[in-house]
């Protein structure tokens, strides 16, 4: 697969920010994404649910407007 990757894909960087809830990952992620022209992909097990904003420290609408965010509000909780 690596031999079929485009030059842009081969040059892509992935920066992972990990840590406990409410430790500043979102603010730091936005700052880094702005500096490198990146995007934020959330892999949080609860932030993917719609209407589960309390207790998940999900990015605010203002924060989401600052840089593209993915992986939030994907499914309804059952």
Helices and strands as residue ranges (DSSP letters): G 2-4, H 7-11, H 25-36, E 40-41, E 49-50, H 61-66, E 69-70, E 75-76
